[in-house]
Each structure stands twice: as structure tokens, then as C-alpha cells.
């Protein structure tokens, strides 16, 4: 899969994720809709703690530090992509994993800069509230790890 394709899919996912947030913010910000009672709800809220870890541990880390962390993470992700690209062929599955991961990371940066936090909207009762960006990050990481474990295209042996 080409870099151009990965950028296209990442941009498409970013537009979908941010579009959903724009719609929620303009029309459904105060909704409380059961999806799968009693566990899963559509219940938007703004997470002004900037990250799950900061929120759960009440670390008090500010916006600027979170933006710097995301920028560093994006740089490291880009360097990882360049390294992997030199070692193995970027198959469609690997390209999709990177596109999803890049989309999640860029959405995180957009949230911190433009939303002053994150507009999360899916509540898992008793645990946490998340958004599509969080799904992107977890799926991207998960796919990459699975490909390493199963040695997709010789990744584990080449990397």
C-alpha cells in the first residue's frame, strides 16, 4: 500500500471522526440514549483532562504538555512507519493499521488544540466514556501487535 493511500484513508477517518463530533456538539450534546442497557449509552461529555491517564490518576498535566506528548508520539509513529517500510513490504493490512493509527493520533492532536479536550460520547457504565478516536488508536495498536505476533510478512523476524 502506498503512502498516498495511507494518507488518504487517514484523512478520511479524521474527517469522519471530527464530523461526528461537530454533529454531536451542535445537536446532541445533552443526549442520554441507551444503546445496550444497562452497560452502553450515548452520553456526550467534554473530557477537559486531555487524556485518560491524566483523568484517572488526576495528574493535573496541562494542555501544552499533552500537545507536546501527542506531537512526539506522531513523530515516533512516523519514524516507526519509515523503519517498517524499509524492512518489510507495506501490505494493505499493514497500511490500514498505520492509517487507523495515524488518524487516531491526529484526531487526538485536533481534540487538544481545537476542542480544548475531547468530546467523548460512548459511555461504558461504571468504567469510562470514549470516542471514535480512541477506537482508532486501540485498533491501530492492536492490529500492529497481532501482525507482529503472527509474523505477518515476516515482520517479527525482519523488525
C-alpha positions as a printed NumPy array, in Angstrom:
array([[  0.   ,   0.   ,   0.   ],
       [  1.394,   3.398,  -0.94 ],
       [  1.978,   6.36 ,   1.372],
       [ -0.567,   8.286,  -0.658],
       [ -3.239,   5.647,   0.053],
       [ -2.406,   5.59 ,   3.751],
       [ -2.668,   9.399,   3.896],
       [ -5.985,   9.292,   2.019],
       [ -7.528,   6.724,   4.388],
       [ -6.166,   8.506,   7.47 ],
       [ -7.61 ,  11.826,   6.244],
       [-10.967,  10.166,   5.533],
       [-11.092,   8.674,   9.036],
       [-10.148,  12.042,  10.572],
       [-12.951,  13.773,   8.662],
       [-15.477,  11.136,   9.769],
       [-14.404,  11.365,  13.41 ],
       [-14.39 ,  15.152,  13.516],
       [-17.644,  15.35 ,  11.535],
       [-19.346,  13.143,  14.096],
       [-18.132,  15.454,  16.856],
       [-19.378,  18.551,  15.033],
       [-22.836,  16.994,  14.683],
       [-22.911,  15.864,  18.312],
       [-21.739,  19.268,  19.548],
       [-24.364,  21.127,  17.529],
       [-27.377,  18.855,  18.1  ],
       [-26.893,  16.076,  20.638],
       [-24.608,  17.454,  23.349],
       [-27.135,  16.803,  26.123],
       [-28.432,  13.455,  24.849],
       [-28.6  ,  10.388,  27.049],
       [-29.59 ,   7.461,  24.839],
       [-29.269,   3.825,  25.873],
       [-27.506,   1.663,  23.28 ],
       [-27.33 ,  -1.619,  25.205],
       [-28.846,  -1.109,  28.626],
       [-27.557,  -1.179,  31.288],
       [-23.962,  -1.084,  30.032],
       [-23.628,   1.095,  26.949],
       [-25.019,   4.61 ,  26.408],
       [-24.691,   7.516,  24.017],
       [-23.906,  10.247,  26.549],
       [-21.653,  13.058,  25.276],
       [-19.309,  14.887,  27.603],
       [-16.215,  17.017,  27.285],
       [-13.114,  15.473,  28.822],
       [-11.036,  18.506,  29.778],
       [ -8.319,  16.375,  31.393],
       [ -6.828,  15.791,  27.895],
       [ -6.032,  12.091,  28.393],
       [ -7.434,   9.006,  30.025],
       [ -4.376,   8.576,  32.247],
       [ -4.477,  12.207,  33.387],
       [ -8.188,  11.86 ,  34.132],
       [ -7.974,   8.552,  36.011],
       [ -4.905,   9.432,  38.099],
       [ -5.729,  13.145,  38.473],
       [ -2.158,  14.065,  37.479],
       [ -3.026,  17.674,  36.658],
       [ -0.972,  17.718,  33.446],
       [ -1.919,  20.717,  31.3  ],
       [ -2.926,  21.197,  27.692],
       [  0.507,  22.279,  26.424],
       [  2.245,  19.205,  27.831],
       [ -0.397,  16.952,  26.279],
       [  0.031,  18.634,  22.889],
       [  3.8  ,  18.137,  23.116],
       [  3.318,  14.463,  24.036],
       [  0.995,  13.885,  21.061],
       [  3.396,  15.64 ,  18.68 ],
       [  6.262,  13.467,  19.95 ],
       [  4.053,  10.377,  19.568],
       [  3.224,  11.388,  15.982],
       [  6.914,  11.86 ,  15.187],
       [  7.715,   8.448,  16.684],
       [  4.843,   6.88 ,  14.743],
       [  6.146,   8.425,  11.52 ],
       [  9.666,   7.147,  12.291],
       [  8.242,   3.689,  13.024],
       [  6.407,   3.745,   9.688],
       [  9.621,   4.718,   7.85 ],
       [ 11.544,   1.953,   9.618],
       [  8.903,  -0.689,   8.899],
       [  8.628,   0.462,   5.28 ],
       [ 12.368,  -0.13 ,   4.804],
       [ 12.256,  -3.58 ,   6.395],
       [  9.057,  -5.14 ,   5.023],
       [  6.5  ,  -4.571,   2.297],
       [  3.61 ,  -2.373,   3.418],
       [  0.74 ,  -4.762,   2.72 ],
       [ -2.853,  -3.497,   2.607],
       [ -3.443,  -4.799,   6.148],
       [ -0.33 ,  -3.108,   7.494],
       [ -1.182,   0.087,   5.607],
       [ -4.687,   0.088,   7.091],
       [ -3.253,  -0.388,  10.576],
       [ -0.96 ,   2.607,  10.085],
       [ -3.757,   4.715,   8.55 ],
       [ -6.022,   3.973,  11.524],
       [ -3.213,   4.674,  13.987],
       [ -2.225,   7.95 ,  12.271],
       [ -5.894,   9.015,  12.169],
       [ -6.289,   8.396,  15.899],
       [ -3.121,  10.306,  16.736],
       [ -4.04 ,  13.296,  14.545],
       [ -7.586,  13.319,  15.977],
       [ -6.062,  13.422,  19.449],
       [ -3.997,  16.456,  18.46 ],
       [ -7.029,  18.148,  16.889],
       [ -9.057,  17.497,  20.062],
       [ -6.451,  19.067,  22.297],
       [ -5.882,  22.115,  20.093],
       [ -9.373,  22.897,  18.766],
       [-11.789,  21.208,  21.205],
       [ -9.742,  22.026,  24.339],
       [-10.08 ,  18.4  ,  25.371],
       [-12.061,  15.567,  23.88 ],
       [-15.747,  15.292,  23.097],
       [-16.337,  11.719,  24.216],
       [-19.768,  10.215,  23.633],
       [-19.933,   6.451,  24.22 ],
       [-20.307,   5.609,  27.916],
       [-19.432,   2.171,  29.223],
       [-21.288,   2.37 ,  32.513],
       [-19.062,   2.127,  35.546],
       [-15.872,   2.428,  33.517],
       [-15.257,   5.275,  31.051],
       [-16.547,   7.355,  28.158],
       [-14.752,   7.223,  24.812],
       [-14.981,   8.37 ,  21.197],
       [-14.072,   7.101,  17.742],
       [-10.503,   8.419,  18.066],
       [ -9.955,   6.057,  20.998],
       [-11.238,   3.178,  18.882],
       [ -8.826,   4.163,  16.1  ],
       [ -5.851,   4.209,  18.466],
       [ -6.7  ,   0.866,  20.06 ],
       [ -7.489,  -0.868,  16.756],
       [ -4.313,   0.507,  15.141],
       [ -2.128,  -0.668,  18.009],
       [ -3.983,  -3.977,  18.217],
       [ -3.633,  -4.741,  14.503],
       [  0.061,  -3.899,  14.562],
       [  0.68 ,  -6.122,  17.596],
       [ -1.3  ,  -9.008,  16.1  ],
       [  0.722,  -8.734,  12.906],
       [  3.917,  -8.858,  14.963],
       [  2.692, -11.876,  16.922],
       [  1.658, -13.852,  13.832],
       [  4.779, -12.638,  11.992],
       [  2.782, -11.076,   9.137],
       [  5.061, -10.786,   6.08 ],
       [  7.995, -11.728,   8.308],
       [  7.562,  -8.575,  10.399],
       [  8.737, -10.067,  13.672],
       [ 11.832, -11.593,  12.138],
       [ 12.659,  -8.529,   9.991],
       [ 11.988,  -5.867,  12.593]])
